[in-house]
Amino acid sequence: MIEPELFLKFLKGRRSIRSFQADPISEKEIEMILEAGRWTPSASHRQPWEFIVIEHKELLEKISKNAYYGKFIKEAPVAIVIVGKLNISPKWHVIDTSLVSMNMMLMAWVLGIGTCWIGAMNREKVKELLGLDENDYLLTVLPFGYIKGDIPDPKPRKPLNKIVKNV
Ligand SMILES: Cc1cc2nc3c(=O)[nH]c(=O)nc-3n(C[C@H](O)[C@H](O)[C@H](O)COP(=O)(O)O)c2cc1C
């Protein structure tokens, strides 16, 4: 097991990274990130997801043009698209895939690899670029790469006494 204080420190230390070195990340590291996704819990254990690994620079550039706050995707050597399958879990696919995304982001951070959830994009256009259909919910495109520059300072969080109710 992981030492609790260390784990909390690790969670607090994770940052969204928006600038990447061009160096590729290894197949082993990509596999570990995918494994972290695969082992995510899901409602009724339906695992309503698919992961698309993109290493094709041109495709990343096209996606980047359609990501409103994610132009930096094109800098990353690899990205993973997380897709929710509506037919497998019509009710929970968004929540289940969101948990996948968190697992992948945390795995990346342990590996010293930066990433950032890209939510704001022209979904219809990106789905078309990826050959996805109406059964596919495009959750996010996570870019992955070694961190370029300094790790950003943490953004302040709401204090516990503002968000916790004791009853
Ligand atoms: C659902 C979701 C969507 C997000 N979409 C974007 C996005 O489109 N572009 C971006 O740069 N960051 C995006 N982010 C990252 C947040 O801005 C970031 O997590 C937040 O500012 C806190 O910073 P931290 O991750 O470094 O702690 C998104 C995060 C989440 C959870």
The ligand as a Gaussian input file, in Angstrom:
#p B3LYP/6-31G(d) Opt

LIG

0 1
 C      -13.888000      18.352000     -17.432000
 C      -12.641000      19.187000     -17.612000
 C      -12.462000      19.899000     -18.782000
 C      -11.296000      20.654000     -18.986000
 N      -11.103000      21.272000     -20.194000
 C       -9.953000      21.946000     -20.418000
 C       -9.677000      22.511000     -21.702000
 O      -10.465000      22.400000     -22.650000
 N       -8.497000      23.151000     -21.871000
 C       -7.582000      23.283000     -20.860000
 O       -6.530000      23.881000     -21.086000
 N       -7.809000      22.745000     -19.617000
 C       -8.957000      22.074000     -19.384000
 N       -9.170000      21.482000     -18.156000
 C       -8.152000      21.586000     -17.089000
 C       -8.603000      22.532000     -15.955000
 O       -8.541000      23.858000     -16.392000
 C       -7.686000      22.299000     -14.727000
 O       -7.832000      20.967000     -14.279000
 C       -8.013000      23.255000     -13.581000
 O       -7.745000      24.586000     -13.956000
 C       -7.209000      22.949000     -12.307000
 O       -5.823000      22.948000     -12.577000
 P       -4.920000      21.662000     -12.243000
 O       -5.427000      20.513000     -13.094000
 O       -3.518000      22.051000     -12.617000
 O       -5.065000      21.348000     -10.806000
 C      -10.315000      20.725000     -17.956000
 C      -10.509000      19.988000     -16.775000
 C      -11.637000      19.220000     -16.605000
 C      -11.786000      18.399000     -15.331000

